[in-house]
Amino acid sequence: MSVDLLELLLDSCREHPDAPALSQGRRTLAYRDLDSRIASVAVSLEAAGFRAGDRVLFSVRPGLDGICLALGIISAGGTVVFADPGAGESMFRARAALAAPRWVAAESLLYFASSRPLKSLARRRGLELPPYSIVVPHARHIVAGPWLPGVPRGALRLRRLLSGRRAAGGLTSAGRARSEALIIFTSGTTAAPKAVVHSRSSLGTGLAGFAAHVRFAPGDRLLTDQLMIGIPALIAGAHWRLPAVGTDAGAKPAHYLDVLPGTDALFMVPAALDSLLALLDEHPEKTPQLATLLIGGAPVLRPLLERVKRRWPTVRVCAIYGMTEILPVAIADGDDKLAFEGAGDYVGTVLPAIQARIETNAAGDGELVLAGEGLALGYLADLPGHPLVCLNTGDLAELDGDSLVLHGRSKDMFIRGSTNVYPGLYEPVIAGITGVADVAMVGVPNEIGDDCVVLVIVPTARGAGADVARGFGAQHPVIETVSAALPGLVDAAVLPDLLLVADALPRAGRGSKLDRRALSAAVSQYLKSGH
């Protein structure tokens, strides 16, 4: 049974009006304040000409005002299109063109830093910012933060949207639960950006099931900067606390230290948790008495779990398995993961709203296929003609009742941080760079379950100083050429950690298909040898 995300959230606001809902720094909003601000944004936008179905290119960092703005846009019947300015100007423009928004919401600092006088300075510091004031022609603008040079004339001030009058009558977009509400760009190139489209219904179904399984309770203090973890806490009446984000798109692990005391539940991706545990080794007095630790966004492996248990012996660990297209699929208890001795990665119990089955794929392997009310509407480039009915995950798996075990991936996908990296999306583009004869992108796992992204290039250049010996090398003119070109071609989240050259790529079979597994193993061995 599907549920409306906005109805769930507003019901919680009315059930716990005086309880704290959101905190960041010294600011706290009670649930009645959250309710009022969501309604104020929706009504103020409608008065300014916002129409149901309008899309908003959204570049506002996690914070109290930004969360209220995003929820207000959805309440007005609009769609929030998350846009990362760190993706580079070419990628940003490609994504904006695909989404075709009527509105842009961004921080005043982004308008200022992307204006002509400062753009060259930003570029020298490695940040290719799109010109926010003109990147979407004829767009209306919503600006967060103080008024700075570069902000377009006529832009709406977020501060005024938040303090406008609230109209009676409940939801301003009743009946739009199954229409698009959120667009998340996951990967892709400038030629073919890839974006997942969710409705209020798909989000509500997935996040409500997640909140129930995790057992968020009214008054629980959750610390995270992740919207898809914080919203379930709000649905349950918990207190969502946000770390300071500084000038970054998200909070660094160090920013969690001062707000950790008094935390009941904490969410982090494995790579960030690894850094936080190291910081707590240096500052043990900052260690909170956690009741629940949520870990997701990448595989959660034994070495990290063992470190967690040494730090918090009694904590309940919830290891989350999911994907952008369908929010939490399964959740494993940390003790159960540590006790699992079978082959594969035990990822826990499939949530009740998820329909999971195993199908034999073309290679004869058992592939996990998912469906259910929490499944996204589809991919932006394919809609409305080709909605998602089910999702072939590419994960090889087995089901025992509702217990799910993964056995690797049939697709050539690997995970870096919280990003799914599909090398087949990027390799053809990189192969078009001058001096590249052949290229492959591989992931080399580390001990915390993250993947180091390595790009292996076979160069076309020959001659003095350009020849490639057998094996791998880290010095070649083509490395500099490719390194300089990549930020404008591929998503910033998949920029490689290391570029290597090789005389050839391993291939196998009648079709001489790239043997990615052999290449990954060879690169791993090369790195272990001390190079």
C-alpha positions in Angstrom: 0.0 0.0 0.0 1.4 3.4 -1.0 1.5 6.4 1.2 2.1 10.1 0.6 5.3 11.4 1.9 4.0 14.9 2.5 0.8 13.6 4.3 3.0 11.5 6.6 5.2 14.4 7.4 2.5 16.9 8.1 0.6 14.4 10.2 3.7 14.1 12.4 3.9 17.9 12.6 0.4 18.0 13.9 0.9 15.1 16.3 4.0 16.6 17.9 3.6 20.4 17.6 5.8 21.4 20.5 8.5 18.8 20.1 11.8 19.8 18.5 11.9 18.7 14.8 15.1 20.2 13.3 18.3 21.6 14.9 21.5 23.0 13.4 23.9 25.0 15.5 21.9 27.2 17.9 18.7 27.1 15.8 15.9 24.7 16.5 12.5 24.4 14.8 9.6 22.8 16.6 7.2 20.6 14.5 4.7 23.4 14.4 7.4 25.7 13.0 8.3 23.1 10.4 4.6 22.8 9.4 4.2 26.5 9.2 7.3 27.1 7.1 6.5 24.4 4.6 3.0 25.9 4.1 4.5 29.4 3.9 6.9 28.4 1.2 4.2 26.7 -0.8 1.7 29.5 -0.6 4.3 32.2 -1.3 5.6 30.3 -4.3 2.1 30.0 -5.7 1.5 33.7 -5.2 4.7 34.3 -7.2 3.5 32.3 -10.2 4.7 28.8 -9.3 2.5 26.1 -10.9 2.0 22.5 -10.0 4.5 20.5 -12.1 7.2 23.2 -12.1 10.7 21.9 -11.6 13.3 23.7 -9.5 17.0 23.2 -10.0 18.1 23.0 -6.4 21.6 23.9 -5.1 21.1 24.7 -1.4 23.2 23.0 1.2 21.7 20.9 3.9 20.2 23.2 6.6 17.0 24.2 8.2 16.0 26.7 5.6 17.0 24.5 2.7 15.0 21.5 4.0 11.9 23.7 4.5 12.3 25.1 1.0 12.6 21.6 -0.6 9.5 20.4 1.3 7.6 23.6 0.4 8.4 23.1 -3.3 7.0 19.6 -3.1 4.0 20.8 -1.1 3.2 23.3 -3.9 3.2 20.4 -6.4 6.6 21.1 -7.7 9.7 18.9 -8.3 13.0 19.3 -6.6 15.9 18.6 -9.0 19.0 18.1 -7.0 21.9 19.8 -8.8 25.5 19.5 -7.6 27.6 22.5 -8.6 30.7 20.4 -8.0 29.9 18.3 -11.0 31.5 20.8 -13.3 30.0 23.4 -15.7 29.6 21.0 -18.7 27.9 18.3 -16.6 25.7 20.9 -14.8 24.6 22.4 -18.1 23.8 18.9 -19.5 21.7 18.1 -16.5 19.9 21.4 -16.5 19.0 20.9 -20.2 17.6 17.5 -19.5 15.5 18.6 -16.5 14.3 21.7 -18.2 13.4 23.6 -14.9 11.4 26.8 -14.7 13.0 27.8 -11.5 16.5 27.8 -9.9 17.1 27.8 -6.2 20.6 28.4 -5.0 22.7 30.1 -2.4 23.8 33.7 -3.0 27.4 32.6 -2.7 27.0 30.4 -5.8 25.7 33.3 -7.8 28.5 35.5 -6.6 31.3 32.9 -7.1 30.1 32.0 -10.6 29.8 35.7 -11.8 32.4 36.9 -14.3 34.8 38.7 -11.9 35.2 35.6 -9.6 34.7 32.7 -12.0 38.4 32.7 -13.0 39.4 32.7 -9.3 37.1 29.7 -8.7 38.5 27.9 -11.7 42.1 28.4 -10.4 41.0 26.7 -7.2 39.7 23.7 -9.1 36.0 24.6 -9.1 34.2 24.8 -12.5 31.0 26.7 -11.5 28.2 27.2 -13.9 26.9 30.8 -14.2 23.9 30.4 -12.0 22.2 33.6 -13.0 21.9 32.5 -16.7 22.5 28.8 -16.9 18.8 28.2 -17.2 17.4 30.8 -19.7 14.3 32.7 -18.6 14.2 30.9 -15.2 12.8 32.5 -12.0 15.3 32.4 -9.1 15.0 31.7 -5.4 18.1 32.9 -3.4 19.2 31.6 0.0 21.5 33.6 2.2 22.5 37.3 2.1 22.1 39.4 -1.0 25.4 39.3 -2.9 26.6 40.6 -6.3 25.6 38.3 -9.1 22.1 37.5 -7.7 19.6 38.2 -10.5 17.3 41.1 -10.2 13.8 40.0 -9.2 15.0 36.8 -7.4 12.8 35.7 -4.6 14.4 35.8 -1.1 14.1 32.5 0.7 13.8 34.4 4.0 10.6 36.0 2.8 9.2 32.8 1.5 9.7 31.2 4.9 7.9 34.1 6.7 4.9 34.5 4.5 1.3 33.9 5.5 0.0 30.4 5.8 -3.2 29.7 3.9 -5.9 27.5 5.4 -7.0 24.4 3.6 -4.3 21.8 4.1 -2.1 20.5 1.3 -1.8 22.8 -1.7 -1.3 19.9 -4.1 -3.7 17.2 -3.1 -4.0 14.5 -5.6 -0.4 14.7 -6.8 1.0 11.9 -4.7 1.9 9.8 -7.8 3.3 12.7 -9.8 7.0 13.5 -9.9 8.4 15.2 -6.8 12.1 14.6 -6.7 14.8 14.1 -9.4 18.2 12.8 -8.4 21.1 12.6 -10.9 23.1 9.5 -10.2 25.7 9.3 -12.9 26.2 9.7 -16.7 28.1 11.9 -19.0 27.5 15.3 -20.6 26.0 13.5 -23.5 23.7 11.2 -21.5 23.0 12.3 -17.9 21.1 9.7 -15.9 18.5 10.8 -13.4 16.0 8.9 -11.2 12.5 10.4 -10.8 10.5 9.7 -7.6 7.0 10.6 -6.6 5.7 11.6 -3.2 4.1 8.1 -3.1 7.3 6.2 -3.9 9.3 8.2 -1.4 6.6 7.9 1.3 6.3 4.2 0.9 10.1 3.6 1.1 10.9 6.1 3.9 7.9 5.1 6.1 9.0 1.4 5.9 12.5 2.4 6.7 11.4 4.5 9.8 9.3 1.5 11.1 12.1 -1.0 10.7 14.8 1.2 12.3 12.3 1.9 15.1 12.7 5.7 15.2 10.7 7.0 18.1 9.4 10.5 19.2 12.2 12.4 20.8 15.1 10.3 19.5 18.0 12.5 18.5 19.3 11.6 15.0 22.5 13.2 13.7 22.9 13.2 9.9 23.0 15.6 6.9 21.3 13.1 4.6 17.7 14.0 3.6 16.7 10.5 3.0 17.6 9.5 6.5 16.3 12.7 8.3 12.8 12.6 6.7 12.0 9.1 8.1 13.0 10.4 11.5 10.7 13.4 11.1 7.9 11.0 10.1 8.4 9.2 13.4 8.4 12.4 15.5 12.1 12.2 16.2 14.6 15.2 16.5 16.8 15.5 13.4 20.0 17.3 14.2 22.3 18.5 11.4 26.0 19.1 11.6 27.5 22.3 10.2 28.4 22.0 6.6 30.8 24.9 6.2 31.6 25.6 2.6 31.1 22.0 1.5 28.1 20.4 -0.1 28.0 18.0 2.9 29.4 17.9 6.4 32.9 16.5 6.9 33.4 13.8 9.6 35.3 16.4 11.7 32.2 18.6 11.8 30.3 15.8 13.6 32.6 15.8 16.7 31.2 18.8 18.6 27.5 17.7 18.0 28.0 14.0 18.7 27.4 14.2 22.5 23.7 13.6 23.2 23.1 11.7 20.0 20.9 8.7 20.1 21.1 7.6 16.4 23.8 8.4 13.8 24.0 7.8 10.1 27.2 7.7 8.0 28.5 6.1 4.9 31.3 3.6 5.5 34.1 5.9 4.2 33.0 8.8 6.5 32.5 6.4 9.4 36.0 5.2 9.0 37.3 8.7 9.3 35.0 9.5 12.3 36.2 6.4 14.2 39.8 7.6 13.7 38.9 11.0 15.0 37.2 9.4 18.1 40.4 7.5 18.7 42.1 10.9 19.1 39.1 12.4 21.0 37.5 9.6 23.0 35.7 12.1 25.2 33.4 13.0 22.2 32.1 9.5 22.0 28.3 9.5 22.5 26.3 6.7 24.1 24.7 5.7 20.8 21.6 3.5 20.7 21.5 3.1 16.9 24.2 3.4 14.2 22.9 3.5 10.7 25.4 2.7 7.9 24.6 2.8 4.2 25.6 3.9 0.7 28.1 1.2 0.2 28.8 -2.4 1.4 29.3 -2.7 5.2 32.1 -5.2 5.7 33.4 -7.1 8.8 36.5 -4.9 9.5 34.4 -1.8 9.9 31.8 -3.6 11.9 34.4 -4.9 14.3 35.8 -1.4 14.9 32.3 -0.1 15.5 31.7 -2.8 18.1 34.9 -2.0 19.9 33.9 1.6 20.1 30.2 1.0 20.9 29.8 -2.6 22.3 26.0 -2.3 22.8 25.0 -0.2 19.8 22.4 -1.6 17.4 23.9 -1.4 14.0 21.5 -1.2 11.0 23.4 -1.8 7.7 21.2 -0.5 4.9 21.1 -2.0 1.4 19.3 0.0 -1.2 19.7 2.1 -4.4 18.5 5.4 -5.7 15.7 3.8 -7.7 14.1 2.0 -4.8 14.8 3.3 -1.3 16.0 0.9 1.4 15.6 -2.6 0.1 16.9 -4.6 3.1 18.4 -3.9 6.5 20.8 -6.1 8.3 21.5 -6.1 12.0 25.2 -5.7 12.6 25.5 -8.7 15.0 23.7 -10.9 12.4 26.2 -9.7 9.7 29.1 -10.5 12.0 27.7 -13.9 12.8 27.0 -14.8 9.1 29.5 -17.5 8.0 28.1 -18.4 4.6 29.4 -17.3 1.2 28.5 -13.8 0.0 27.4 -10.6 1.8 24.4 -11.0 4.0 22.4 -7.7 3.6 19.5 -8.5 5.9 15.8 -8.7 5.8 13.9 -7.4 2.8 11.5 -4.7 3.9 7.7 -5.5 3.7 6.9 -3.1 0.9 9.6 -4.5 -1.4 8.8 -7.3 -3.9 12.1 -9.2 -4.4 12.7 -12.2 -6.7 15.7 -13.9 -8.2 15.7 -14.3 -12.0 18.3 -16.2 -14.1 20.0 -13.7 -16.3 21.7 -14.3 -19.8 24.9 -15.5 -18.1 23.0 -18.1 -16.1 23.4 -16.3 -12.8 20.6 -15.5 -10.3 20.0 -11.8 -10.5 18.0 -9.7 -8.0 14.9 -8.1 -9.4 12.9 -5.6 -7.4 9.4 -4.1 -7.6 6.9 -2.5 -5.3 5.2 0.8 -4.4 8.6 2.3 -3.4 10.0 1.9 -6.9 10.8 5.2 -8.7 8.7 6.4 -11.6 11.6 5.8 -13.9 14.6 7.6 -15.5 14.0 11.1 -16.6 15.2 10.6 -20.2 12.7 7.6 -20.6 9.6 9.2 -19.1 6.7 9.2 -19.6 6.9 6.6 -22.3 8.9 4.0 -20.5 8.2 3.9 -16.7 9.9 1.5 -14.4 7.8 -1.6 -13.7 10.6 -3.5 -12.1 14.3 -3.0 -11.5 17.0 -5.5 -12.6 19.6 -4.6 -10.1 22.6 -6.3 -11.6 23.3 -7.8 -8.2 23.8 -11.6 -8.1 21.9 -12.8 -5.0 19.9 -15.5 -3.3 16.8 -15.3 -1.2 15.9 -17.5 1.8 12.5 -16.3 2.8 13.0 -12.6 3.3 16.7 -12.9 4.0 18.9 -11.6 1.2 22.5 -12.5 0.4 24.5 -10.9 -2.4 27.2 -12.6 -4.4 28.6 -9.8 -6.4 27.4 -7.8 -9.4 26.6 -9.0 -12.9 26.9 -5.4 -14.2 30.3 -3.8 -14.4 29.2 -1.5 -11.6 31.2 -0.8 -8.4 30.7 1.6 -5.5 32.8 4.6 -4.5 31.7 6.4 -1.4 27.9 6.5 -1.8 28.0 6.6 -5.7 27.3 3.7 -8.0 29.9 3.8 -10.7 28.9 2.3 -14.1 32.2 2.3 -16.1 30.4 1.6 -19.3 28.9 5.1 -19.2 32.2 6.8 -19.0 34.7 4.7 -21.0 33.4 5.6 -24.4 33.6 9.3 -23.7 37.1 9.0 -22.2 38.2 6.9 -25.3 37.5 10.0 -27.4 40.2 12.1 -25.7 43.2 12.7 -27.9 45.9 10.2 -27.3 43.7 7.5 -25.9 43.6 4.2 -27.8 41.7 2.1 -25.2 40.5 2.7 -21.6 38.9 0.9 -18.7 37.7 2.0 -15.3 37.9 -0.4 -12.5 37.2 -0.4 -8.8 39.8 -1.8 -6.3 38.1 -2.6 -2.9 39.7 -1.5 0.3 39.2 -2.9 3.8 36.2 -0.7 4.6 34.1 -1.7 1.6 34.8 1.4 -0.5 36.3 1.2 -4.0 39.3 3.1 -5.2 38.6 4.2 -8.8 41.5 3.5 -11.1 41.5 4.5 -14.8 43.7 2.4 -17.0 44.7 4.0 -20.3 46.3 2.5 -23.4 47.8 5.5 -25.2 48.1 6.0 -28.9 51.2 8.2 -28.6 54.5 6.5 -29.4 58.0 7.7 -29.7 60.7 9.0 -27.4 59.4 9.3 -23.8 55.9 8.0 -24.7 56.3 4.2 -25.1 54.7 2.0 -22.5 56.4 -1.0 -21.0 54.6 -4.1 -20.2 52.5 -3.9 -17.0 51.4 -0.5 -15.6 53.0 2.9 -15.4 52.0 6.1 -13.6 54.1 8.5 -15.8 53.0 9.3 -19.4 52.0 12.5 -21.2 48.5 11.1 -21.8 47.8 10.9 -18.1 48.1 14.7 -17.8 45.9 15.2 -20.9 43.2 12.9 -19.6 43.4 14.3 -16.1 42.8 17.8 -17.4 39.9 16.8 -19.6 38.0 14.6 -17.2 36.3 17.2 -15.0 34.4 18.6 -18.0 33.4 15.1 -19.3 32.3 13.0 -16.3 30.5 13.4 -13.0 32.8 14.7 -10.3 31.7 11.8 -8.1 33.5 9.3 -10.3 36.7 11.2 -11.0 39.4 8.5 -10.6 41.7 8.3 -7.6 44.5 7.1 -9.8 45.4 7.1 -13.5 47.7 4.4 -15.0 48.9 3.6 -18.4 49.2 0.0 -19.8 50.4 -1.5 -23.1 47.1 -3.4 -23.4 44.0 -4.4 -21.5 43.2 -8.0 -20.7 40.6 -9.5 -22.9 38.9 -12.9 -23.1 36.4 -15.0 -25.0 35.5 -15.2 -28.7 34.5 -11.6 -28.7 37.7 -10.4 -27.0 35.6 -8.7 -24.3 37.4 -6.7 -21.7 38.2 -9.0 -18.7 37.4 -6.4 -16.0 37.9 -8.9 -13.2 41.4 -9.8 -14.4 42.2 -6.1 -14.8 41.0 -5.2 -11.3 43.1 -8.1 -9.9 46.2 -7.0 -11.8 45.8 -3.4 -10.7 45.3 -4.5 -7.1 48.4 -6.6 -7.2 50.3 -3.6 -8.7 49.2 -1.4 -5.9 50.1 -4.0 -3.2 53.6 -4.3 -4.7 54.3 -0.8 -3.4 53.7 1.3 -6.5 
